[in-house]
Every structure is written in C-alpha cells, then in structure tokens.
Amino acid sequence: MRFGAAVLRSYEGRFALEEVLLHTGPADGEILVRIAGCGVCRTDLAVRHSAGRSPLPAVLGHEGAGVVVETGDPHTGLSRGDHVVLSFDSCGHCRNCLAAAPGYCDSFASLNLFGGRTENAARLTDLAGDELAPRWFAQSSFAEYALVPARNAVRVDPTLPVELLGPLGCGFLTGAGAVLNSFAAGPGDTLAVLGAGAVGLAAVMAATASGAKTVAVDRHPERLALAERFGATPLYATTPDLPGRIRRLTDGGACYALDTTASARLINDALLALRPTGHLGLVARLHTTLPLEPGALDRGRRISHICEGDAVPGLLIPRLIGLWQAGRFPFDELIRTYPLADINEAEHDCEAGRVVKPVVIPEGRSG
C-alpha cells in the first residue's frame, strides 16, 4: 500500500512529505486507520533534542484520529467504518498494565519511543525500499494511514469532527487526566498550573469543570488570557514572590500543583506554594538535576511524575468528549489546523508559541 507521510530523516532537518510503502496489512489484533487529523505534540518535536535515542528516519505523530478501513481479525472489537481516537502503546500484561496503569507499562519506552514492537520491522519503507523506523507510539500518524494495535484505539461517535479529536489521545489527556485522575480534584480544592500550553490549559479546563479553583502561571500574555477565559486566575511567571502570591490566591496554599515547564525555579515555586500535604505533579521530562529549596518538601508535601494523566484512554477519552459536548471542556478552541504538507509551518508556530495545538490534516488519501 502506497500513501503520503511526513518523514523526518535527520534530527536537525525538516519534515519531508514523501510517498511511503506499507508492505503488510493488519495482523491479528491490529487495525488500519485512515488518518483524518493528527495533533502536533511537543513529544514529537523533542526527538530533535534527544538525538541518537529515537531512531530515524521515521514517521512521527502520536495524536492521530480517523476511520478504520481494515481489521486484522474479527475479534478486535472494531469494524470497518468505525471512527477512532488513537493513544499510546502498552503491553497489556505487565503488573502496571493489569493494575489499570498503562502509562507506566514496563515496556512503555521501548514500545513508544525507541523502536516499537519487533514484529513491525521493515513493514514501512520509503519508495527506495529503505526501512523507516517502527511505529512511533504504535501510530506514526503524520501520514494518510496508520497501522495500529486495536487496543490503542478508542471508538467515538461518528457524528463528531474526528479530525479534531486526536489530541485527546495524549496532550489533552495528560493535562486533564492529571487533574481528574492523579489529583481527583473537586469542589473546594485549589490548583496551581505552571505553564499554560496545551497540557496546562487542558488541566485548567478540567479543574474548572470539576469545580476546583485554579491559578495559571505563564510568561505569555496570550496564554494567560486563554487560561483566564477557561476559569483560572492568571499570574505572570515573573511575579515577585510567586509562591506567596499563589498562596494568597488559594486560601493559604494550593492543594495541588501541576508543572508542565521542567523549570527548576518554577518547580520549587510550586512546591513552596502548596499547602501542607499538597501534591505537585510533573509532566515534562527533566533534563537537568533538580535542587530543591530548603523546606520545599516539609509538612507532608510530595512530588511525583505523572505519565499520560494516569489515564486508561478508553475511559478518560469518552469522559472528556462528554464534557466537551456539555460545553465544559472546550479543547477545540486551542486547535489550529494545517494541511499535512505544511507540517514544518505547524512545528514552527508551535515552537514559537503562536498556536497552542496544531493539528495536521492529510489532504489527498490514496488506497
């Protein structure tokens, strides 16, 4: 099968729209999906900053959504024509997967970042026959089609705009899941969100939907304006005595804080802004050591890393869609669409902060 895809051939290079070849159809437990839209996530872009780890050349993209065109066997639970949102891969049988924590799968890194399942090797090549890296997050959905494990796909209502739903499989799932799952925030709780990008704003929307009071911290006035529109009190990251200011706005200290920035200074500020027994969740990967200020973890305060919003995608994605339909999780207001051919522009706009969540849309689809 021949179709178009955005191929990244070097860590410092641009995406190139190329024709690629899929040499086999879906095996047992797999589905072939015609991609309607795929979100551009900072995890895709982070490949450039971890050169030598994730294999290239590759087709990236892991916030895909589309329509099932073929199934590998009749027991996938999905049928041709089903509309699906795609999420991350997991083994399904390790201790954490069996405990409904697939984001902490023992094989998460190998399945999603560093080569995928060995049976996928050489299934996707360029027109010269040279192998493209095995499926990124079991998707590689910067393309017209994606071959994915059926267990990673969540069926959605076919009347919904499926081309916009892909970011619910990762970025929005991570921010909202941190609030709804990791913190289980509710009425009377207080939350500080550090960084008002896609993940942080999803957290703000989820907190507002859950009845929690939220303070959002960022350095971009446009992002803070969005956070305020979604129900948060905005604060600039340069605010003097930021922890003290957050404590005053949260009735003596935030119950929870979510850092999306990986900034050591803001992480310490967030810890110092917590009330006793408060919980700080980190979602961005740290690339430096994290020295903590004296007293940062006193009085029962704790810090943890949150992966994929502690979510079971098949449960959280429908919940977020329900909130969106009720007008309580307006994630679509964060999205700007681009043709797949303009993926480099989408990346540039994302990195420059001009758009919160780019979604690339394949144009021509051949079968």
Secondary structure, DSSP 8 states (H G I E B T S, - for coil): -EEEEEEE-STTS-EEEEEEEE-S---TTEEEEEEEEEE--HHHHGGGGGTTTS-SSEE----EEEEEEEESSTTSS--TT-EEEE-----SSSHHHHTT-GGG-TTHHHHHTS---GGGTTSEEETTS-B--S-GGGT--SBSEEEEEGGGEEEE-TTS-GGG-GGGGTHHHHHHHIIIIIS---TT-EEEEE--SHHHHHHHHHHHHHT-EEEEEES-HHHHHHHHHTT-EEEETT-TTHHHHHHHHTTSSEEEEEE-S--HHHHHHHHHHEEEEEEEEE-S---S-----TTTT-TT-EEEE-SGGG--HHHHHHHHHHHHHTTS--GGGGEEEEEGGGHHHHHHHHHTTS-SEEEEE------
